[in-house]
């Protein structure tokens, strides 16, 4: 089974369900249909997790890059999916229902600092969930040789979280402190 195709299909499915759900809400004024379509989005994660597990457990496949990527994709969609849906929903409401323009990400100041810490918090949630999924799959498969690639993904996701921590919330916080000191 090609897990990469499953990941791509789930990503396409995410956007199709999101646009269809919001289109039903704002263009067709079918709130019930919109709710059903948007509630189907998490089913894609369940499908992907099932396919990864099936491939490794039932087919006896040795985990490769795509199995790890799929598990991290699951962590990402859980951690960042709702904010993405919310942002697109606000844009749709503005564009098609006369709602006010969605606020932009602040460029400077304490609001920017708060934004970066919040986004990094989501990355930590992504890393924790990805680690749990990867560890769970390793445990279920029960063969460290076949799942060695998944252990490598745990290190990768935490490396990304560490780089994100230094490159954004810490960096923006220090830069903001410098701007405050210059004004003070």
C-alpha positions, -999 to +999 in steps of 0.1 A: +000+000+000+013+034-008+009+055+023+021+087+005-009+085-018-031+081+013-016+112+029-021+132-003-057+119-006-064+129+030-050+164+024-070+168-007-100+154+011-095+179+040-096+209+016-125+195-005-146+189+027-137+223+041-146+242+009-177+221+004-188+226+040-182+263+040-197+266+005-228+249+018-230+272+048-223+306+031-233+301-006-262+276-003-273+286+032-275+249+041-262+249+077-271+213+084-252+200+054-223+223+062-221+208+097-222+173+084-194+180+059-172+197+084-177+169+109-164+145+083-130+162+083-117+142+114-128+110+098-099+115+073-075+112+102-091+080+114-089+066+079-052+075+075-043+060+109-062+029+100-044+026+067-009+031+083-017+005+110-032-019+085-001-017+063+023-023+092+003-048+112-018-068+087+006-066+057+037-069+078+054-040+060+086-025+074+079+012+083+094+037+059+095+075+056+059+077+045+046+058+076+063+083+099+052+113+078+016+100+080+018+098+118+032+133+120+005+145+096-021+132+120-005+152+148-004+183+126-040+180+116-052+176+152-030+205+165-035+229+136-066+217+118-092+237+139-073+270+136-070+265+099-107+257+096-115+288+117-093+311+096-108+298+063-143+301+078-137+337+087-124+344+052-155+327+037-178+347+060-161+379+050-161+371+013-196+356+009-216+367+040-206+403+046-187+396+078-158+419+088-124+412+073-105+387+094-077+402+115-042+398+102-014+384+122+002+413+141+036+423+128+051+436+160+044+441+197+030+420+225+002+407+202+029+392+179+047+377+208+015+361+221+007+348+186+041+332+182+039+315+216+004+302+208+015+288+175+045+271+192+021+257+217+002+241+189+035+227+176+041+211+210+007+195+208+016+183+173+048+168+186+031+152+217+004+136+195+028+125+168+050+109+195+020+091+210+009+079+175+044+068+165+050+051+199+016+034+198+023+020+163+058+008+174+042-009+204+014-025+184+037-038+157+061-051+184+091-054+161+118-028+166+136-037+134+104-031+113+096+002+132+131+018+135+121+045+110+092+055+132+115+061+162+136+084+140+104+104+133+100+110+170+134+127+171+126+147+139+093+161+152+109+173+184+138+188+165+113+208+145+096+219+177+130+230+191+139+249+160+105+265+160+109+274+197+142+293+191+133+307+157+099+322+165+086+326+200+120+332+216+134+353+188+102+374+186+101+378+224+137+390+225+132+413+195+101+428+212+120+433+244+146+453+224+119+474+208+104+482+242+138+491+256+144+515+228+111+532+234+115+532+272 
